[in-house]
């Protein structure tokens, strides 16, 4: 490519990019300053119904399923974090569930969710495909909860979609990613995953599996690591709250 004078992304001709998403990605990566469509963002946010339920799951997926009734590599949710917001600038309330036994978490987790996720209000997630699929699976596993999860799925709102390369909040500092790990430092720089010992979902899943399925004390650090796991999951939903507030204030 150097022979063709292509030394950076900006040098790639649009004609060489066959797909619209590739051209949008190039355009975003070459931005010198953010491009924000405030009107589109506000119109979308104004469609939300309060209270807002910001929810995130952590799950484990294993080649040999440890629980009866589950399949190889099935995603089994063992943890949720939930922040509840009554209006844009109210104090948030945090609820959570972490399964701390070796049995199948689903029933206990669902019972907790039904106590805290109301039947009115938008359910805010980051990457709706994951939560929507887990909701469908949990509703199938527990038939008396199917209506609850179908209703939740009908109210899902994906905050991530604002930050796609061709969407309404474009910034080269996202590096072409809509991951919350890329968006948060730009939009809400005071909140940092790097301050935590557990910084991503695979580590959270591994810690939970080692402690609660395998019975490891993690070199005497199991209590400390479980606390770190809780804080990581809590930050996922708090990050969504603060990103929402930042967008609302544009």
VOPAGU-2260 file (C-alpha; in pm, 1 decimal, decimal comma):
REM VOPAGU-2260
SITE   aa  ch    i         X         Y         Z
SITE  UNK   A    0       0,0       0,0       0,0
SITE  UNK   A    1     295,3     230,8      55,9
SITE  UNK   A    2     371,7     196,9    -316,2
SITE  UNK   A    3      28,9     348,2    -380,8
SITE  UNK   A    4      93,1     638,3    -144,1
SITE  UNK   A    5    -134,9     500,7     128,0
SITE  UNK   A    6      37,1     578,2     457,1
SITE  UNK   A    7    -265,7     629,8     680,2
SITE  UNK   A    8    -637,2     559,6     691,8
SITE  UNK   A    9    -704,8     903,1     544,9
SITE  UNK   A   10    -515,2     803,2     229,9
SITE  UNK   A   11    -743,1     508,1     152,4
SITE  UNK   A   12    -968,7     609,9    -139,0
SITE  UNK   A   13   -1340,2     568,0     -81,3
SITE  UNK   A   14   -1356,8     367,5    -402,6
SITE  UNK   A   15   -1151,2      95,9    -232,0
SITE  UNK   A   16   -1408,9      62,5      44,4
SITE  UNK   A   17   -1695,4    -143,1     -89,5
SITE  UNK   A   18   -1931,2    -127,5     208,4
SITE  UNK   A   19   -2107,2     172,5     358,1
SITE  UNK   A   20   -1997,6      77,9     711,0
SITE  UNK   A   21   -1633,2      76,1     599,4
SITE  UNK   A   22   -1667,7     424,4     454,0
SITE  UNK   A   23   -1843,2     545,6     770,3
SITE  UNK   A   24   -1564,8     401,3     983,5
SITE  UNK   A   25   -1297,7     573,8     777,9
SITE  UNK   A   26   -1485,9     902,8     797,4
SITE  UNK   A   27   -1518,2     877,3    1176,2
SITE  UNK   A   28   -1155,4     780,0    1233,7
SITE  UNK   A   29   -1044,9    1083,6    1033,0
SITE  UNK   A   30   -1253,4    1336,9    1226,0
SITE  UNK   A   31   -1057,5    1621,5    1382,3
SITE  UNK   A   32   -1341,3    1695,1    1626,0
SITE  UNK   A   33   -1662,1    1520,5    1734,9
SITE  UNK   A   34   -1969,3    1531,1    1513,2
SITE  UNK   A   35   -2285,9    1524,5    1722,9
SITE  UNK   A   36   -2643,7    1540,0    1595,5
SITE  UNK   A   37   -2803,0    1687,1    1906,4
SITE  UNK   A   38   -3153,1    1704,1    1760,2
SITE  UNK   A   39   -3159,3    1333,6    1676,6
SITE  UNK   A   40   -3021,7    1241,5    2017,4
SITE  UNK   A   41   -3272,3    1456,3    2206,3
SITE  UNK   A   42   -3566,9    1329,7    2002,7
SITE  UNK   A   43   -3467,8     972,4    2079,4
SITE  UNK   A   44   -3408,5    1034,3    2450,2
SITE  UNK   A   45   -3741,3    1214,2    2479,6
SITE  UNK   A   46   -3913,7     891,7    2372,7
SITE  UNK   A   47   -3798,2     715,4    2690,5
SITE  UNK   A   48   -4049,6     642,3    2964,8
SITE  UNK   A   49   -3953,5     691,3    3328,9
SITE  UNK   A   50   -3844,5     531,9    3548,6
SITE  UNK   A   51   -3542,5     416,9    3353,0
SITE  UNK   A   52   -3394,7      77,1    3437,1
SITE  UNK   A   53   -3027,6      53,3    3340,1
SITE  UNK   A   54   -2940,0    -315,8    3348,9
SITE  UNK   A   55   -2640,5    -531,7    3266,3
SITE  UNK   A   56   -2579,8    -906,8    3293,7
SITE  UNK   A   57   -2272,5   -1114,3    3359,2
SITE  UNK   A   58   -2277,9   -1472,9    3240,5
SITE  UNK   A   59   -2067,1   -1786,0    3224,0
SITE  UNK   A   60   -2032,3   -2014,2    2921,6
SITE  UNK   A   61   -1856,3   -2349,5    2955,7
SITE  UNK   A   62   -1787,1   -2638,4    2714,9
SITE  UNK   A   63   -1899,9   -2889,2    2978,7
SITE  UNK   A   64   -2220,0   -2751,3    3133,4
SITE  UNK   A   65   -2207,4   -2770,4    3513,5
SITE  UNK   A   66   -2585,4   -2766,1    3559,2
SITE  UNK   A   67   -2857,5   -3006,8    3453,4
SITE  UNK   A   68   -3077,2   -2866,5    3180,7
SITE  UNK   A   69   -2806,8   -2646,9    3027,3
SITE  UNK   A   70   -2610,6   -2700,4    2707,2
SITE  UNK   A   71   -2242,8   -2675,4    2613,3
SITE  UNK   A   72   -2140,7   -2310,1    2580,0
SITE  UNK   A   73   -2482,7   -2187,9    2690,7
SITE  UNK   A   74   -2466,7   -1840,7    2843,5
SITE  UNK   A   75   -2588,7   -1872,7    3203,0
SITE  UNK   A   76   -2653,3   -1539,1    3373,3
SITE  UNK   A   77   -2520,9   -1533,8    3729,9
SITE  UNK   A   78   -2522,6   -1161,9    3802,8
SITE  UNK   A   79   -2714,4    -847,5    3721,9
SITE  UNK   A   80   -2655,2    -485,9    3811,2
SITE  UNK   A   81   -2943,5    -240,5    3795,1
SITE  UNK   A   82   -2953,6     136,7    3834,8
SITE  UNK   A   83   -3298,9     296,0    3852,4
SITE  UNK   A   84   -3350,4     660,6    3755,4
SITE  UNK   A   85   -3678,5     839,7    3824,4
SITE  UNK   A   86   -3589,5    1152,9    3622,7
SITE  UNK   A   87   -3277,5    1270,1    3436,6
SITE  UNK   A   88   -3101,3    1425,5    3733,7
SITE  UNK   A   89   -3249,4    1241,3    4029,4
SITE  UNK   A   90   -3034,4    1030,9    4257,9
SITE  UNK   A   91   -3004,1     678,6    4123,1
SITE  UNK   A   92   -3090,5     367,0    4318,4
SITE  UNK   A   93   -2874,9      59,0    4275,7
SITE  UNK   A   94   -3000,4    -298,3    4299,6
SITE  UNK   A   95   -2806,6    -613,4    4223,8
SITE  UNK   A   96   -2796,2    -988,3    4242,2
SITE  UNK   A   97   -2492,6   -1214,6    4251,5
SITE  UNK   A   98   -2544,8   -1588,9    4273,5
SITE  UNK   A   99   -2312,6   -1725,4    4539,6
SITE  UNK   A  100   -2394,6   -2097,6    4526,7
SITE  UNK   A  101   -2294,9   -2370,2    4283,1
SITE  UNK   A  102   -2649,6   -2453,3    4170,0
SITE  UNK   A  103   -2815,4   -2309,6    3859,2
SITE  UNK   A  104   -2856,5   -1933,2    3917,2
SITE  UNK   A  105   -3154,0   -1869,3    3691,8
SITE  UNK   A  106   -3451,5   -1906,4    3927,1
SITE  UNK   A  107   -3299,9   -1704,5    4212,1
SITE  UNK   A  108   -3176,1   -1434,7    3976,4
SITE  UNK   A  109   -3515,5   -1407,1    3806,6
SITE  UNK   A  110   -3694,6   -1380,5    4141,1
SITE  UNK   A  111   -3468,1   -1090,1    4234,1
SITE  UNK   A  112   -3520,6    -918,0    3899,7
SITE  UNK   A  113   -3897,1    -938,2    3933,5
SITE  UNK   A  114   -3872,6    -751,7    4263,4
SITE  UNK   A  115   -3680,7    -459,9    4115,5
SITE  UNK   A  116   -3762,3    -421,3    3743,8
SITE  UNK   A  117   -4102,4    -256,7    3728,2
SITE  UNK   A  118   -4362,8    -317,7    3457,2
SITE  UNK   A  119   -4349,2      44,4    3341,2
SITE  UNK   A  120   -4045,4     233,2    3217,8
SITE  UNK   A  121   -3776,0     193,4    2954,3
SITE  UNK   A  122   -3509,7     -72,1    3006,0
SITE  UNK   A  123   -3170,8      67,2    2904,3
SITE  UNK   A  124   -2893,4    -166,7    2791,3
SITE  UNK   A  125   -2565,6    -154,0    2603,7
SITE  UNK   A  126   -2575,3    -393,5    2308,7
SITE  UNK   A  127   -2937,5    -504,2    2320,6
SITE  UNK   A  128   -2875,6    -826,4    2129,0
SITE  UNK   A  129   -2704,0    -985,9    2428,1
SITE  UNK   A  130   -2960,3    -890,1    2692,7
SITE  UNK   A  131   -3253,7    -961,4    2462,9
SITE  UNK   A  132   -3126,2   -1311,0    2389,1
SITE  UNK   A  133   -3058,1   -1386,8    2755,7
SITE  UNK   A  134   -3407,7   -1262,8    2845,4
SITE  UNK   A  135   -3561,1   -1491,4    2585,5
SITE  UNK   A  136   -3359,8   -1788,0    2713,6
SITE  UNK   A  137   -3449,7   -1723,8    3077,6
SITE  UNK   A  138   -3816,2   -1691,0    2984,7
SITE  UNK   A  139   -3800,0   -2025,9    2808,0
SITE  UNK   A  140   -3621,3   -2188,4    3102,9
SITE  UNK   A  141   -3875,2   -2055,3    3354,4
SITE  UNK   A  142   -4219,0   -2051,0    3188,1
SITE  UNK   A  143   -4384,5   -1846,2    3464,2
SITE  UNK   A  144   -4131,1   -1569,1    3390,2
SITE  UNK   A  145   -4182,9   -1567,0    3013,3
SITE  UNK   A  146   -4435,8   -1283,3    3022,4
SITE  UNK   A  147   -4201,9   -1080,0    3244,0
SITE  UNK   A  148   -3910,5   -1118,0    3001,9
SITE  UNK   A  149   -4123,0   -1065,4    2691,0
SITE  UNK   A  150   -4240,9    -738,8    2845,8
SITE  UNK   A  151   -3883,3    -640,1    2932,3
SITE  UNK   A  152   -3773,5    -706,6    2575,4
SITE  UNK   A  153   -4055,8    -490,8    2440,7
SITE  UNK   A  154   -3914,9    -198,0    2643,5
SITE  UNK   A  155   -3543,7    -239,3    2563,7
SITE  UNK   A  156   -3353,0      69,4    2450,9
SITE  UNK   A  157   -2996,4      29,2    2325,1
SITE  UNK   A  158   -2781,2     323,4    2433,6
SITE  UNK   A  159   -2489,2     188,2    2232,3
SITE  UNK   A  160   -2651,6     275,5    1899,9
SITE  UNK   A  161   -2572,0     645,9    1938,1
SITE  UNK   A  162   -2202,2     564,5    1911,9
SITE  UNK   A  163   -2178,6     350,5    1599,3
SITE  UNK   A  164   -1940,9     496,7    1336,6
SITE  UNK   A  165   -2235,7     608,3    1120,9
SITE  UNK   A  166   -2459,1     724,0    1408,2
SITE  UNK   A  167   -2537,4    1052,6    1580,0
SITE  UNK   A  168   -2233,9    1080,4    1812,0
SITE  UNK   A  169   -1911,8    1029,9    1617,8
SITE  UNK   A  170   -1567,0    1076,2    1766,6
SITE  UNK   A  171   -1231,4     950,2    1643,6
SITE  UNK   A  172   -1129,6     879,2    2004,0
SITE  UNK   A  173   -1370,8     584,7    2006,4
SITE  UNK   A  174   -1128,4     425,5    1755,8
SITE  UNK   A  175   -1415,7     288,0    1551,7
SITE  UNK   A  176   -1566,6      98,2    1843,7
SITE  UNK   A  177   -1899,6     145,1    2020,0
SITE  UNK   A  178   -1779,3     -52,0    2323,0
SITE  UNK   A  179   -1865,7     117,5    2650,3
SITE  UNK   A  180   -1496,7      79,7    2742,9
SITE  UNK   A  181   -1411,0     312,7    2450,9
SITE  UNK   A  182   -1703,8     551,8    2487,5
SITE  UNK   A  183   -1690,7     613,4    2863,0
SITE  UNK   A  184   -1342,7     775,5    2882,1
SITE  UNK   A  185   -1444,9    1023,7    2613,6
SITE  UNK   A  186   -1798,4    1107,3    2724,7
SITE  UNK   A  187   -1757,8    1073,0    3103,6
SITE  UNK   A  188   -1382,0    1090,7    3172,2
SITE  UNK   A  189   -1424,2    1095,0    3551,0
SITE  UNK   A  190   -1548,3     733,5    3550,1
SITE  UNK   A  191   -1275,1     479,6    3480,3
SITE  UNK   A  192   -1266,8     103,9    3442,6
SITE  UNK   A  193    -890,3     125,0    3485,3
SITE  UNK   A  194    -942,0     204,5    3854,9
SITE  UNK   A  195   -1084,4    -147,0    3907,0
SITE  UNK   A  196    -906,3    -478,2    3949,9
SITE  UNK   A  197   -1171,9    -652,5    3739,0
SITE  UNK   A  198   -1198,9    -457,1    3414,7
SITE  UNK   A  199   -1381,7    -679,2    3166,5
SITE  UNK   A  200   -1649,9    -944,9    3148,6
SITE  UNK   A  201   -1429,1   -1245,7    3081,8
SITE  UNK   A  202   -1237,9   -1183,5    3404,1
SITE  UNK   A  203   -1564,6   -1147,6    3597,4
SITE  UNK   A  204   -1690,0   -1476,1    3454,0
SITE  UNK   A  205   -1364,3   -1655,9    3532,5
SITE  UNK   A  206   -1358,7   -1532,2    3892,3
SITE  UNK   A  207   -1718,8   -1638,3    3950,2
SITE  UNK   A  208   -1657,2   -1981,9    3797,7
SITE  UNK   A  209   -1339,8   -2041,1    3996,8
SITE  UNK   A  210   -1491,9   -1939,6    4330,7
SITE  UNK   A  211   -1852,2   -2056,8    4312,8
SITE  UNK   A  212   -1837,0   -2353,1    4074,3
SITE  UNK   A  213   -1486,6   -2485,2    4140,0
SITE  UNK   A  214   -1465,6   -2391,1    4508,1
SITE  UNK   A  215   -1131,2   -2211,2    4482,2
SITE  UNK   A  216   -1034,8   -1960,6    4749,6
SITE  UNK   A  217    -817,4   -1784,1    4489,2
SITE  UNK   A  218    -510,2   -1789,7    4708,8
SITE  UNK   A  219    -702,7   -1646,1    5000,7
SITE  UNK   A  220    -833,5   -1354,9    4791,1
SITE  UNK   A  221   -1182,5   -1483,9    4712,5
SITE  UNK   A  222   -1362,4   -1222,0    4923,6
SITE  UNK   A  223   -1158,7    -940,3    4774,6
SITE  UNK   A  224   -1212,8   -1064,2    4420,5
SITE  UNK   A  225   -1587,5   -1106,7    4468,0
SITE  UNK   A  226   -1604,1    -745,8    4589,8
SITE  UNK   A  227   -1410,4    -638,3    4280,3
SITE  UNK   A  228   -1647,4    -837,0    4059,2
SITE  UNK   A  229   -1942,7    -655,9    4216,6
SITE  UNK   A  230   -1780,6    -316,1    4160,8
SITE  UNK   A  231   -1704,1    -394,0    3796,6
SITE  UNK   A  232   -2063,1    -492,2    3723,0
SITE  UNK   A  233   -2194,3    -190,9    3913,7
SITE  UNK   A  234   -1978,2      40,2    3705,1
SITE  UNK   A  235   -2125,1    -101,5    3383,2
SITE  UNK   A  236   -2470,8      28,6    3470,7
SITE  UNK   A  237   -2351,2     346,7    3641,2
SITE  UNK   A  238   -2155,4     421,6    3323,6
SITE  UNK   A  239   -2477,2     395,2    3123,4
SITE  UNK   A  240   -2651,9     633,6    3362,9
SITE  UNK   A  241   -2378,4     894,6    3331,3
SITE  UNK   A  242   -2351,6     856,6    2953,4
SITE  UNK   A  243   -2728,9     903,7    2933,8
SITE  UNK   A  244   -2703,2    1217,9    3147,2
SITE  UNK   A  245   -2422,6    1352,6    2931,5
SITE  UNK   A  246   -2629,0    1298,3    2617,1
SITE  UNK   A  247   -2935,1    1453,3    2779,7
SITE  UNK   A  248   -2733,7    1765,3    2862,2
SITE  UNK   A  249   -2608,6    1824,1    2507,7
